[in-house]
Each structure stands twice: as C-alpha cells, then as structure tokens.
Amino acid sequence: MQNNLEGARIILLIITVPAIFGLLPAVSSLLHLYAAFSVSNNTLGIEGGDQLIVNLITLLAISSICDYRLTTWLTIKQNIPRLRYIPINILYCFIYIQVSYVYFEAAIAKAVNPIWGDGTALWYWVQNDGFGISADAERLFLNILSMPIVSAITTWGTILLELLFSFSILAAKNQLLRYTMVACAINFHFIIAIIMGLTTFFISMTGALLLVASTPLYLKIKNPLQEETHLV
C-alpha cells in the first residue's frame, strides 16, 4: 500500500513539472488541475489549502485552454483579438473574489465563535493536537497567551487582519499598498506555519496572494480588454 502511495506521489509530481516551467500551458494547466484534484480528493486536509488550490487552478486552467504557446515565457502575438481578454479577465476577477472570500469567511466564522469573541481562542488553539506545533513551542506560547491582554490582542488582531486582507484584495488601488498588504499576509501565514505547522496552507495562500498582488481589481472591471500576459 505504501509503495502504491509513493508511486502515485511521484506520478503527480512528474505531471506538474510542465506547469512549473510554464510549458504548453493549454495542456499543463489541465494536468496540474488533475494533480491538485487528486491530492485534495484523496487526502485528509484540515486547513483547506488543498481545496483552495483546486478552485484557483480550475479558473487558471479554463483561462489557459486557448493558450497555444509552447511556453508562457514567449511573447503573445499582437494580432490576437483583444475581445479574447474579456472572458479571461472575468475569470481572473473570480480569483480575486475567491482569495478575498477565504479571509472574509475565516474572519466572520471566528467573530461569531464564543472563544474568539472572548479573546481566548489562540490559547486553546496552540493546544490542539491536530496541528504540528512542537511541545517546546506550545509551552512558550501558552506562557505568553496566559496573559489576558496578550491573548485578547492576538486573538482579535487575527480577525481584524483577516478582514483587512479581504477588503484590500478587492478594494486597494495603490500598488505599493497592495504589495505591502500581500507581504504582510504572506508573513502572517508564515508565522502561522511556524507556530502551528500549517506549511501546506502557507504555500497555498502564498501562491494565491501572488496571483492577486499585481493588478487592482477595479482595473480588471474598468478595462476588461487589458492584456494579462501570464494567463493568456
């Protein structure tokens, strides 16, 4: 059984190599989607990163179906009808909405939970055996979070940060602000990965945040004919 799992892991890794290097995007995006769906459908994920990746890769795969380039590093031909960018940018808007929703849903779910509302949630979370926090780290954070003011600030601060990330993804127009918020969000997930062992979720969210970092959503809506070279 273990050999079968290792063989499946190797096969899935191999079929994602073309997508990693941007080769044949019309084909490699579908292979990438198959690999992501297989992992999500056959593993026990508790943090939601696998499901998020499937959603995002589905949108990217649809966007790449008509991309006939040998590699995404090649320049797009200028004679391509600009109307073609409209459905692609619409799909890209859904990516923004999906990533924003991850933070919004997480914040609202926490806000209505009693232990998050009273500011003690993180004190309980670091004791959850379902995550990968080490015994030494658990003792350290329990000592820190045993102080009510620290526990309340970190607990409620988490909710506020998630709401801020959610609205920034959709509404922030200033490019420097967008990059700053993305950097803060990536560091936020990195800290969570270090403390709670949610490494795969950190990787998933980093990829998702990089997708929405460059262009403000309002430009996608205002200029649907805008070329998106890394998707088309």
Secondary structure, DSSP 4 states (H G I P E B T S, - for coil): -HHHHHHHHHHHHHHHHHHHTTBSHHHHHHHHHHHHHHHHHHS--SSSHHHHHHHHHHHHHHHHTT---SBTTSPPPTTS-GGGHHHHHHHHHHHHHHHHHHHHHHHHHHHTSHHHHTT-HHHHHTT-TTS---HHHHHHHHHHHTSHHHHHHHHHHHHHHHHHHHHHHHH---HHHHHHHHHHHHHHHHHHHHHH--HHHHHHHHHHHHHTTSS-HHHHHH-TT---TTT-
